[in-house]
Amino acid sequence: MDVSRLKRSWSLVAAHGDQVPLYFYSTLFLTHPQTRQMFPTNMAGQRDRLVAALGHIVSQVDQVDRLAGYLQELGADHRKFAVRAEHYPAVGQALLTTLRHFLAEAWTDELAQDWSAAYGLVAKVMTEAAQAAEAVQPPWWVAELVGHERRGFDVAVLTVRPQYLLPFTPGQSIGLSHPALRSWRYYSPANAPRADGTLELHVRAVPGGAVSSRLVYGCAVGDQVHLAAPVGDGLTLSSAGSANLLLLAAGTGWAPLKALVEQVAAEESPRRVDLYVGFRSHGECYDAEGLDKLAASYPWLTVTQVAGLDLQRPGEFVYPVDRALADGDWRSRHVYVCGSDDMVARTVAALTRAGYHSGQLHHEDPGQRWYGPAWRSAVSSVPDDRGGAR
């Protein structure tokens, strides 16, 4: 398998943009119509994810160790879409047909062999990972909605109770879907693990978001939802040791940081924790009661709410990081950041300019993986302090 040849050919194909996934899925559904039911009705987002996943795989095809972990997680996760071993040849056939179409005269027997070998490796790793996962966890958990509280027009706080215990670490994200949909979105529980296994989820309805809109506007106590295995470690406390913490959140990005506060409380560790939570205005602070309760419960925790908009200074917008940096020097602390893509990027850039090093900055990197840790879909809004599509 010629790695350089593979990468060159993919760059030529990827240059065709949206036409590539459109052709691929058209081919797959026409030749294997039984696969259509595995995908959401609206395929717009799915098309982007295919190109992102293929690009990631091809870019690391010569780094087997790094790629193997990605593919194993991908294979195990795909079980929630009811993907089975017999589906992989159909996908491989559609992929090769798509590559041949867009490469046209540049498609050669050697390239066909390279891509067949590469896809064979991908399918083997993913299939084996899915089989191994079957022995330790289900493809999804069925859960009952035991609490549904609207907090404003487009935000709801959900409490769900899985039929079987769903283990997770505070800061991770859990896939969530409604049985009537074939789409999944990832949300970070706003609590540390509880004895009764329930999860608190903060959901903002995103325009055009089938899952988030259904969860906010179309669900009631007693409904069933599906949960997928937890993913991501960017926001977990494992790499922070026993250090003091600075937590910076915006909108529903407050949820996983709330779970971290609960974890610190349960560990009874001698940490200092300073939390800054940003909302567009004080009226949009949907969890003010929860913030006040935590602040009153733990002497080691300081909570500061940041209203982004100030009517006295039109045109200016204040992020939690702006207020935190104005309040003090936190460079001895580990910093956890969660919010919209824009908020995270701005915060990391501001902290880096202020002398904070990457090893002490913790956040998820949306866009790096299409199915899991990139659970936060960006919402076009400037400025967007609402936490994205959590």
Secondary structure in CASP SS format (residue, H / E / C, confidence):
PFRMAT SS
TARGET T0000
AUTHOR 0000-0000-0000
METHOD secondary structure of the structure
MODEL  1
M C 1.00
D C 1.00
V H 1.00
S H 1.00
R H 1.00
L H 1.00
K H 1.00
R H 1.00
S H 1.00
W H 1.00
S H 1.00
L H 1.00
V H 1.00
A H 1.00
A C 1.00
H C 1.00
G C 1.00
D C 1.00
Q H 1.00
V H 1.00
P H 1.00
L H 1.00
Y H 1.00
F H 1.00
Y H 1.00
S H 1.00
T H 1.00
L H 1.00
F H 1.00
L H 1.00
T H 1.00
H C 1.00
P H 1.00
Q H 1.00
T H 1.00
R H 1.00
Q H 1.00
M H 1.00
F C 1.00
P C 1.00
T C 1.00
N C 1.00
M C 1.00
A H 1.00
G H 1.00
Q H 1.00
R H 1.00
D H 1.00
R H 1.00
L H 1.00
V H 1.00
A H 1.00
A H 1.00
L H 1.00
G H 1.00
H H 1.00
I H 1.00
V H 1.00
S H 1.00
Q C 1.00
V C 1.00
D C 1.00
Q C 1.00
V H 1.00
D H 1.00
R H 1.00
L H 1.00
A H 1.00
G H 1.00
Y H 1.00
L H 1.00
Q H 1.00
E H 1.00
L H 1.00
G H 1.00
A H 1.00
D H 1.00
H H 1.00
R H 1.00
K H 1.00
F H 1.00
A C 1.00
V C 1.00
R C 1.00
A H 1.00
E H 1.00
H H 1.00
Y H 1.00
P H 1.00
A H 1.00
V H 1.00
G H 1.00
Q H 1.00
A H 1.00
L H 1.00
L H 1.00
T H 1.00
T H 1.00
L H 1.00
R H 1.00
H H 1.00
F H 1.00
L H 1.00
A H 1.00
E H 1.00
A H 1.00
W C 1.00
T C 1.00
D H 1.00
E H 1.00
L H 1.00
A H 1.00
Q H 1.00
D H 1.00
W H 1.00
S H 1.00
A H 1.00
A H 1.00
Y H 1.00
G H 1.00
L H 1.00
V H 1.00
A H 1.00
K H 1.00
V H 1.00
M H 1.00
T H 1.00
E H 1.00
A H 1.00
A H 1.00
Q H 1.00
A H 1.00
A H 1.00
E H 1.00
A C 1.00
V C 1.00
Q C 1.00
P C 1.00
P C 1.00
W C 1.00
W E 1.00
V E 1.00
A E 1.00
E E 1.00
L E 1.00
V E 1.00
G E 1.00
H E 1.00
E E 1.00
R E 1.00
R C 1.00
G C 1.00
F C 1.00
D C 1.00
V E 1.00
A E 1.00
V E 1.00
L E 1.00
T E 1.00
V E 1.00
R E 1.00
P E 1.00
Q C 1.00
Y C 1.00
L C 1.00
L C 1.00
P C 1.00
F C 1.00
T C 1.00
P C 1.00
G C 1.00
Q C 1.00
S E 1.00
I E 1.00
G E 1.00
L E 1.00
S E 1.00
H C 1.00
P C 1.00
A C 1.00
L C 1.00
R C 1.00
S C 1.00
W C 1.00
R E 1.00
Y E 1.00
Y E 1.00
S C 1.00
P C 1.00
A C 1.00
N C 1.00
A C 1.00
P C 1.00
R C 1.00
A C 1.00
D C 1.00
G C 1.00
T C 1.00
L E 1.00
E E 1.00
L E 1.00
H E 1.00
V E 1.00
R E 1.00
A C 1.00
V C 1.00
P C 1.00
G C 1.00
G C 1.00
A H 1.00
V H 1.00
S H 1.00
S H 1.00
R H 1.00
L H 1.00
V H 1.00
Y H 1.00
G C 1.00
C C 1.00
A C 1.00
V C 1.00
G C 1.00
D C 1.00
Q E 1.00
V E 1.00
H E 1.00
L E 1.00
A C 1.00
A C 1.00
P C 1.00
V E 1.00
G C 1.00
D C 1.00
G C 1.00
L C 1.00
T C 1.00
L H 1.00
S H 1.00
S H 1.00
A H 1.00
G C 1.00
S C 1.00
A C 1.00
N C 1.00
L E 1.00
L E 1.00
L E 1.00
L E 1.00
A E 1.00
A E 1.00
G H 1.00
T H 1.00
G H 1.00
W H 1.00
A H 1.00
P H 1.00
L H 1.00
K H 1.00
A H 1.00
L H 1.00
V H 1.00
E H 1.00
Q H 1.00
V H 1.00
A H 1.00
A H 1.00
E H 1.00
E C 1.00
S C 1.00
P C 1.00
R C 1.00
R C 1.00
V E 1.00
D E 1.00
L E 1.00
Y E 1.00
V E 1.00
G E 1.00
F E 1.00
R C 1.00
S C 1.00
H H 1.00
G H 1.00
E H 1.00
C C 1.00
Y C 1.00
D C 1.00
A H 1.00
E H 1.00
G H 1.00
L H 1.00
D H 1.00
K H 1.00
L H 1.00
A H 1.00
A H 1.00
S H 1.00
Y C 1.00
P C 1.00
W C 1.00
L E 1.00
T E 1.00
V E 1.00
T E 1.00
Q E 1.00
V E 1.00
A E 1.00
G C 1.00
L E 1.00
D C 1.00
L C 1.00
Q C 1.00
R C 1.00
P C 1.00
G C 1.00
E C 1.00
F E 1.00
V C 1.00
Y C 1.00
P H 1.00
V H 1.00
D H 1.00
R H 1.00
A H 1.00
L H 1.00
A H 1.00
D H 1.00
G C 1.00
D C 1.00
W C 1.00
R C 1.00
S C 1.00
R C 1.00
H E 1.00
V E 1.00
Y E 1.00
V E 1.00
C E 1.00
G C 1.00
S C 1.00
D H 1.00
D H 1.00
M H 1.00
V H 1.00
A H 1.00
R H 1.00
T H 1.00
V H 1.00
A H 1.00
A H 1.00
L H 1.00
T H 1.00
R H 1.00
A C 1.00
G C 1.00
Y C 1.00
H C 1.00
S H 1.00
G H 1.00
Q H 1.00
L E 1.00
H E 1.00
H C 1.00
E C 1.00
D C 1.00
P C 1.00
G C 1.00
Q C 1.00
R C 1.00
W C 1.00
Y C 1.00
G C 1.00
P C 1.00
A C 1.00
W C 1.00
R C 1.00
S C 1.00
A C 1.00
V C 1.00
S C 1.00
S C 1.00
V C 1.00
P C 1.00
D C 1.00
D C 1.00
R C 1.00
G C 1.00
G C 1.00
A C 1.00
R C 1.00
END
